[in-house]
Amino acid sequence: MIVVLLGPPGVGKGTQGELMARRFGIPRIVTGDMLREEVRESTSLGREASSYMSRGELVPDSLIIGMIEKRIVGDGVRKGFILDGFPRTVVQAEAFDRMLDKYGLVLSRVIFINVPDDDVIRRLSGRRICEKCGAVYHVVFDPPSVQGVCDKCGGNLLQRKDDREETILKRLKVYNEITAPLVAYYRDRNLLLEIDGSGSIEEVFNRIVKEIK
Ligand code: AP5
């Protein structure tokens, strides 16, 4: 099964992707995490991507497409994968179609999760991430047992730089102008599953599982 998760920043793609990966036994390919790793390791890709990311802008298509192609022919993806954060432009979606053809792969579904902008802002401004293991929390909706400390590994919980309000608004603008047209792109190809992202994490997950079945 090959699934794309589509939706505005902070709608819960990462949260739902992780639950789906566990339920369906397939890995997640998360472009945001891959890019943040490149930035941490200060690779040439990471150095180039860093300024776009901190401004809340998209990293150039040419960098992203090459990174994804390497990953989808790499290890551990034989049974399928969940793409979170790619494609994000029509150019990326067309390149992905060509990759699927080239490697004889079939895209099963595009899961489009949506909530109003106010919810996005609430979710992103309260998000905290473990600096050690990357686990994701929310100060109100999904808090750790001890404030500021990861339940899984005891690491410190930090706010992502691009989760400050002015950058969130920029990311939403970029999403609406550049990524949202992919909803029609995949609807026209009969691949789109529209999921209401409001309600608890569990409620959203149950909706996804019901639709996929
Ligand atoms: P990326 O890391 O992909 O950011 P994003 O799309 O903005 O998505 P997020 O990870 O912020 O949110 P999410 O939807 O995964 O939400 P989450 O589950 O964490 O990209 C970062 C940057 O990298 C981009 O700005 C760009 O520069 C670059 N980039 C990446 N891919 C690219 C590409 N293909 N092309 C070009 N550039 C690219 O949830 C958010 C919070 O809400 C959490 O705290 C969670 O606990 C909480 N939450 C989740 N579900 C619920 C719920 N149902 N109720 C209440 N709270 C909830």
Boltz pocket constraint, residues with backbone or C-beta under 6 A from the ligand:
constraints:
  - pocket:
      binder: B
      contacts: [[A, 7], [A, 8], [A, 9], [A, 10], [A, 11], [A, 12], [A, 13], [A, 14], [A, 15], [A, 16], [A, 31], [A, 32], [A, 33], [A, 35], [A, 49], [A, 52], [A, 53], [A, 54], [A, 56], [A, 57], [A, 58], [A, 59], [A, 60], [A, 61], [A, 64], [A, 84], [A, 85], [A, 86], [A, 87], [A, 88], [A, 92], [A, 123], [A, 124], [A, 126], [A, 127], [A, 128], [A, 136], [A, 137], [A, 138], [A, 139], [A, 141], [A, 142], [A, 162], [A, 171], [A, 197], [A, 198], [A, 199], [A, 200], [A, 201], [A, 202], [A, 204]]
      max_distance: 6.0
